[in-house]
Amino acid sequence: MTIHGLWVISKAGGLVFSRSYSDVLPPQPVNTILTLAGILHGIHAITAKLDPAPIPGTPTGGLESFEAEGWGGKVFLTPTGTKFVVLHSLPQSGLEELMRRIYEIYSDAVMKNPFHTPEMPINSALFDTKLQTLMSSMNA
């Protein structure tokens, strides 16, 4: 069970955080990661509109996961529209709990920080440290 990386995508579709936690996937240039995050945001928006019979009053989810050769991604959409994307090895169990814990860390370390501006890159040492601890425990 390996977590390869984490992306945080803002409501507007901009990549505000990206970290790699393993050496399994080849490193990508920053521009490539920005492009992939923008494409994923667009695909998520399109798939949210594809529900053939939406239930009135319930939000539509959009893309929840994707898979490639030997790895995949899990998308978690917050109530504010921020997306967390975890890149992981296949098969992967416990992703729902991991996403919940990442969201808790984000809420505590970033959203409660009075100096953080929403939609801007996340520059929080506390967020980085707590995520690194969490990912180290997952990749052990």
ZAMARGU-4260 file (C-alpha; in steps of 0.2 Angstrom, whole numbers, plus 5000, padded with zeros to 4 digits):
<rodrens>
0) 5000/5000/5000 | 5009/5016/4994 | 5003/5034/4993 | 5013/5042/4978 | 5007/5060/4980
5) 4994/5072/4985 | 4987/5087/4975 | 4975/5100/4982 | 4965/5109/4968 | 4956/5125/4972
10) 4937/5128/4968 | 4943/5138/4953 | 4954/5124/4947 | 4971/5130/4951 | 4984/5118/4959
15) 4987/5125/4977 | 4997/5111/4984 | 5007/5096/4977 | 5018/5084/4985 | 5026/5067/4981
20) 5028/5054/4994 | 5036/5040/4984 | 5049/5037/4970 | 5038/5024/4961 | 5030/5037/4949
25) 5042/5046/4938 | 5044/5065/4944 | 5035/5077/4933 | 5039/5095/4929 | 5029/5108/4938
30) 5020/5114/4922 | 5015/5096/4918 | 5007/5094/4936 | 4998/5111/4934 | 4991/5105/4917
35) 4985/5088/4924 | 4977/5096/4939 | 4968/5108/4927 | 4962/5094/4916 | 4956/5084/4931
40) 4946/5099/4937 | 4938/5100/4920 | 4934/5082/4919 | 4927/5083/4937 | 4916/5097/4932
45) 4910/5088/4916 | 4906/5072/4925 | 4896/5081/4939 | 4884/5086/4925 | 4882/5069/4918
50) 4870/5062/4931 | 4855/5055/4920 | 4842/5058/4934 | 4849/5069/4948 | 4839/5069/4964
55) 4833/5086/4968 | 4842/5094/4983 | 4857/5082/4983 | 4874/5088/4976 | 4881/5079/4961
60) 4898/5072/4964 | 4908/5070/4948 | 4924/5060/4946 | 4928/5050/4961 | 4942/5039/4956
65) 4953/5034/4941 | 4965/5020/4937 | 4981/5018/4926 | 4994/5004/4925 | 4998/4999/4943
70) 4992/5016/4951 | 4976/5026/4953 | 4969/5042/4960 | 4955/5046/4972 | 4946/5062/4972
75) 4938/5070/4987 | 4927/5085/4985 | 4925/5096/5000 | 4909/5107/5004 | 4919/5122/4999
80) 4923/5115/4981 | 4942/5111/4985 | 4947/5095/4978 | 4960/5083/4986 | 4968/5070/4974
85) 4978/5056/4981 | 4989/5046/4969 | 4991/5028/4975 | 4996/5011/4971 | 4983/4997/4966
90) 4975/4989/4975 | 4972/5002/4989 | 4961/5000/5004 | 4957/5013/5017 | 4956/5028/5005
95) 4940/5035/5013 | 4948/5036/5030 | 4964/5043/5023 | 4955/5057/5014 | 4945/5061/5029
100) 4961/5063/5039 | 4969/5074/5026 | 4954/5085/5026 | 4955/5086/5045 | 4973/5091/5044
105) 4969/5104/5030 | 4955/5111/5041 | 4966/5113/5056 | 4982/5118/5048 | 4977/5129/5034
110) 4959/5135/5035 | 4961/5140/5054 | 4977/5150/5049 | 4972/5168/5049 | 4986/5172/5037
115) 4980/5160/5023 | 4971/5167/5008 | 4959/5155/5000 | 4963/5150/4982 | 4981/5154/4985
120) 4995/5141/4986 | 4997/5133/5003 | 5013/5138/5012 | 5011/5130/5029 | 5025/5121/5038
125) 5012/5113/5050 | 5002/5106/5035 | 5018/5099/5027 | 5024/5091/5044 | 5007/5083/5048
130) 5005/5077/5030 | 5022/5070/5030 | 5019/5060/5046 | 5002/5054/5040 | 5010/5048/5023
135) 5025/5040/5031 | 5013/5030/5042 | 5003/5025/5027 | 5018/5020/5017 | 5026/5010/5031
</rodrens>
